[in-house]
Amino acid sequence: MTTFVPKEVQAGLDRARLARMKKASRLRISFDDKTYKVLRMWKTGFSIDAETAPQLRGLVDLYDGAIHLSQCLIIANERDEDEMLFEFKRLTAVSEQPAIDFVRDPDAPIALLGRAR
């Protein structure tokens, strides 16, 4: 038995796999006011479509739909068939509160209330 697949069939399977990954992913990156759909993401990096991907390098923002997840410092790693692979040099989660540079007392008041008149 042989496992040979004609080139046309393999190309069709690759296109279908890529379309399925684009449709399933909500993740996207933003770079220079342009957005690119993230196909796969793992602990140390992510991939986007190689046809639409420029050679990204530098600071990008990672979103899940409209939610800003993190800022990433990335470098292009390699091309793997229809995907361009990128590695994180730094991955910083975005916080909704400003960073504090002091230790808060756990018993400190949350707010000050004025007198009732």
WOVENZI-V749556 format. One record per residue. N is the residue number from 1. PSI is psi in degrees with one decimal (* if undefined). OMEGA is omega in whole degrees, -180 to 180 (* if undefined). BURIAL is 1 if it has 16 or more other ideal C-beta (glycine too) atoms within 10 Angstrom, else 0. Layout:
BEGIN
N_PSI_OMEGA_BURIAL / N_PSI_OMEGA_BURIAL
END
This chain:
BEGIN
1_138.8_-179_0 / 2_152.2_179_0 / 3_25.6_-180_0 / 4_131.9_176_0 / 5_129.4_179_0 / 6_152.6_-177_0 / 7_-40.1_-179_0 / 8_-40.8_179_0 / 9_-43.0_178_0 / 10_-40.7_178_0 / 11_-40.3_177_0 / 12_-41.4_177_0 / 13_-40.3_179_0 / 14_-41.5_178_0 / 15_-41.2_179_0 / 16_-40.3_178_0 / 17_-43.0_180_0 / 18_-42.1_178_1 / 19_-39.1_179_0 / 20_-41.1_180_0 / 21_-38.3_178_1 / 22_-40.9_-177_0 / 23_-35.4_-174_0 / 24_-25.9_-173_0 / 25_134.4_174_1 / 26_-12.3_-177_0 / 27_144.0_176_1 / 28_157.9_175_1 / 29_151.9_179_1 / 30_129.6_-179_0 / 31_122.8_-180_1 / 32_47.9_178_0 / 33_18.6_175_0 / 34_149.1_179_0 / 35_146.9_179_0 / 36_134.2_-179_1 / 37_131.5_177_1 / 38_123.9_-179_1 / 39_-48.0_179_1 / 40_152.3_175_0 / 41_140.7_177_0 / 42_-177.3_-173_0 / 43_-37.6_-175_0 / 44_5.9_-179_0 / 45_-165.5_-179_1 / 46_172.4_177_1 / 47_149.5_173_1 / 48_169.7_-177_1 / 49_126.8_-176_1 / 50_-26.1_-179_0 / 51_-35.8_-177_0 / 52_-5.8_-174_0 / 53_124.4_169_1 / 54_174.7_176_0 / 55_85.5_-178_0 / 56_143.8_176_1 / 57_128.7_179_0 / 58_-150.0_-174_0 / 59_124.0_177_0 / 60_159.1_177_1 / 61_135.7_-179_0 / 62_127.2_-178_1 / 63_148.2_169_1 / 64_96.2_-171_0 / 65_-118.9_179_0 / 66_-1.4_-177_0 / 67_122.5_179_0 / 68_112.1_-177_0 / 69_-49.5_-174_0 / 70_164.9_170_0 / 71_135.8_-174_0 / 72_138.4_170_1 / 73_118.8_-171_0 / 74_162.2_170_1 / 75_146.5_176_0 / 76_134.0_-176_0 / 77_-65.2_-178_0 / 78_167.2_175_0 / 79_132.0_179_0 / 80_95.7_-176_0 / 81_-108.2_-177_0 / 82_5.6_-177_0 / 83_143.9_172_1 / 84_124.9_-177_1 / 85_138.7_180_1 / 86_149.0_178_1 / 87_145.6_175_0 / 88_130.2_168_1 / 89_-30.4_177_0 / 90_138.1_178_0 / 91_108.4_-176_0 / 92_120.4_179_0 / 93_143.7_179_0 / 94_133.8_-180_0 / 95_147.9_178_0 / 96_-13.4_179_0 / 97_149.3_178_0 / 98_151.8_179_0 / 99_142.6_176_0 / 100_146.7_-177_0 / 101_29.1_177_0 / 102_164.0_180_0 / 103_128.0_178_0 / 104_138.2_175_0 / 105_127.0_-178_0 / 106_-22.5_-180_0 / 107_7.8_-179_0 / 108_147.1_179_0 / 109_147.9_180_0 / 110_-39.5_-179_0 / 111_162.9_177_0 / 112_132.0_179_0 / 113_137.2_177_0 / 114_170.4_179_0 / 115_144.8_175_0 / 116_133.3_-179_0 / 117_*_*_0
END
